[in-house]
Amino acid sequence: MHPASIALVFAHPDGLAELGERLRAARGWRWSARENDRFGDYLWTSLPDGGGVVRLFAEGDGYVLDLEWKSGDAAAQVAWQALLREAHDRVLPAIGASRIRRVPGYGR
């Protein structure tokens, strides 16, 4: 499997720091605050198996949950689909995201 990426773009009235607090309270992934020239201030987590990373950053009047899967092992497609379900079904509802839409290959 080649590296894959998708973004879940969503709306939320709170700031990035508040979203970080909600994500940390939701348990599951371990989030860190970071900053760089491309994303500005953002939240980041590495998946436990090392197969991918997730970034959350502000863009325009909303946010982007940018998922990048790097693993190429035999179970990668199953793991990628599980990652998408986890993000869409658990992570985004935990923070109260609205107007969620998928954008394949975002920013790549």
C-alpha positions as a Markdown table, in Angstrom:
| # | Residue | x | y | z |
|---|---|---|---|---|
| 1 | Met | 0.0 | 0.0 | 0.0 |
| 2 | His | 1.3 | 3.5 | -0.8 |
| 3 | Pro | 1.1 | 6.2 | 1.7 |
| 4 | Ala | -2.4 | 7.5 | 2.0 |
| 5 | Ser | -3.8 | 10.8 | 3.3 |
| 6 | Ile | -7.2 | 12.3 | 3.8 |
| 7 | Ala | -8.5 | 15.3 | 5.6 |
| 8 | Leu | -11.7 | 15.7 | 7.6 |
| 9 | Val | -12.6 | 19.3 | 7.4 |
| 10 | Phe | -15.1 | 20.6 | 10.0 |
| 11 | Ala | -16.5 | 23.5 | 11.8 |
| 12 | His | -16.2 | 24.3 | 15.5 |
| 13 | Pro | -16.7 | 27.6 | 17.4 |
| 14 | Asp | -13.8 | 27.0 | 19.9 |
| 15 | Gly | -10.1 | 27.7 | 19.6 |
| 16 | Leu | -7.4 | 25.2 | 19.0 |
| 17 | Ala | -6.4 | 25.1 | 22.7 |
| 18 | Glu | -9.9 | 24.3 | 23.7 |
| 19 | Leu | -10.1 | 21.5 | 21.1 |
| 20 | Gly | -6.9 | 20.1 | 22.5 |
| 21 | Glu | -8.3 | 20.0 | 26.0 |
| 22 | Arg | -11.4 | 18.1 | 24.7 |
| 23 | Leu | -9.2 | 15.7 | 22.7 |
| 24 | Arg | -7.1 | 14.9 | 25.7 |
| 25 | Ala | -10.2 | 14.4 | 27.9 |
| 26 | Ala | -11.6 | 12.0 | 25.3 |
| 27 | Arg | -8.7 | 9.6 | 25.8 |
| 28 | Gly | -7.3 | 7.3 | 23.1 |
| 29 | Trp | -4.7 | 9.2 | 21.1 |
| 30 | Arg | -2.0 | 11.3 | 22.9 |
| 31 | Trp | -2.0 | 14.8 | 21.5 |
| 32 | Ser | 0.9 | 17.3 | 21.6 |
| 33 | Ala | 0.9 | 21.0 | 20.7 |
| 34 | Arg | 3.3 | 22.0 | 17.9 |
| 35 | Glu | 4.1 | 24.8 | 15.5 |
| 36 | Asn | 5.7 | 25.1 | 12.1 |
| 37 | Asp | 5.6 | 27.3 | 9.0 |
| 38 | Arg | 3.2 | 25.0 | 7.1 |
| 39 | Phe | 0.4 | 24.5 | 9.7 |
| 40 | Gly | 1.1 | 27.3 | 12.2 |
| 41 | Asp | 0.0 | 26.2 | 15.6 |
| 42 | Tyr | -1.4 | 22.7 | 15.5 |
| 43 | Leu | -2.1 | 19.5 | 17.5 |
| 44 | Trp | -0.3 | 16.3 | 16.6 |
| 45 | Thr | -0.4 | 12.6 | 17.5 |
| 46 | Ser | 1.5 | 9.6 | 16.3 |
| 47 | Leu | -0.5 | 6.4 | 16.1 |
| 48 | Pro | 0.6 | 3.7 | 18.5 |
| 49 | Asp | 1.9 | 1.3 | 15.8 |
| 50 | Gly | 3.9 | 4.0 | 14.1 |
| 51 | Gly | 2.0 | 3.7 | 10.9 |
| 52 | Gly | 0.7 | 7.2 | 10.7 |
| 53 | Val | 0.3 | 10.6 | 12.1 |
| 54 | Val | -2.7 | 12.9 | 12.7 |
| 55 | Arg | -2.6 | 16.7 | 12.7 |
| 56 | Leu | -5.3 | 19.1 | 13.7 |
| 57 | Phe | -5.0 | 22.8 | 12.6 |
| 58 | Ala | -7.1 | 25.8 | 11.9 |
| 59 | Glu | -7.8 | 26.8 | 8.3 |
| 60 | Gly | -10.1 | 29.5 | 7.1 |
| 61 | Asp | -13.1 | 29.6 | 9.4 |
| 62 | Gly | -12.8 | 25.9 | 10.4 |
| 63 | Tyr | -10.4 | 23.1 | 11.2 |
| 64 | Val | -8.7 | 20.3 | 9.4 |
| 65 | Leu | -8.0 | 16.8 | 10.9 |
| 66 | Asp | -5.3 | 15.7 | 8.5 |
| 67 | Leu | -4.7 | 11.9 | 8.6 |
| 68 | Glu | -1.6 | 10.4 | 7.0 |
| 69 | Trp | -1.0 | 6.7 | 6.9 |
| 70 | Lys | 2.6 | 5.6 | 6.1 |
| 71 | Ser | 2.6 | 1.9 | 6.8 |
| 72 | Gly | 3.0 | -0.5 | 3.9 |
| 73 | Asp | 2.5 | -3.8 | 5.6 |
| 74 | Ala | -0.1 | -6.4 | 4.6 |
| 75 | Ala | -2.7 | -5.3 | 7.1 |
| 76 | Ala | -2.3 | -1.6 | 6.1 |
| 77 | Gln | -5.6 | -1.2 | 4.3 |
| 78 | Val | -7.6 | -2.7 | 7.2 |
| 79 | Ala | -5.7 | -0.4 | 9.6 |
| 80 | Trp | -6.2 | 2.7 | 7.4 |
| 81 | Gln | -10.0 | 2.0 | 7.3 |
| 82 | Ala | -10.0 | 1.6 | 11.1 |
| 83 | Leu | -8.2 | 4.9 | 11.5 |
| 84 | Leu | -10.8 | 6.7 | 9.3 |
| 85 | Arg | -13.6 | 5.2 | 11.4 |
| 86 | Glu | -12.0 | 6.1 | 14.6 |
| 87 | Ala | -11.5 | 9.7 | 13.5 |
| 88 | His | -15.0 | 10.1 | 12.1 |
| 89 | Asp | -16.9 | 8.1 | 14.7 |
| 90 | Arg | -15.1 | 8.8 | 17.9 |
| 91 | Val | -12.6 | 11.6 | 17.7 |
| 92 | Leu | -14.7 | 14.3 | 15.9 |
| 93 | Pro | -17.9 | 13.6 | 17.9 |
| 94 | Ala | -15.9 | 13.8 | 21.1 |
| 95 | Ile | -15.0 | 17.4 | 20.4 |
| 96 | Gly | -18.4 | 18.4 | 19.0 |
| 97 | Ala | -17.3 | 18.9 | 15.4 |
| 98 | Ser | -20.0 | 19.8 | 12.8 |
| 99 | Arg | -20.3 | 20.0 | 9.1 |
| 100 | Ile | -17.7 | 17.3 | 8.6 |
| 101 | Arg | -16.5 | 16.5 | 5.1 |
| 102 | Arg | -13.8 | 14.4 | 3.6 |
| 103 | Val | -11.1 | 15.8 | 1.3 |
| 104 | Pro | -9.0 | 12.9 | -0.2 |
| 105 | Gly | -5.3 | 13.6 | -0.7 |
| 106 | Tyr | -5.5 | 16.9 | 1.2 |
| 107 | Gly | -2.3 | 19.0 | 0.9 |
| 108 | Arg | -0.2 | 16.3 | -0.7 |
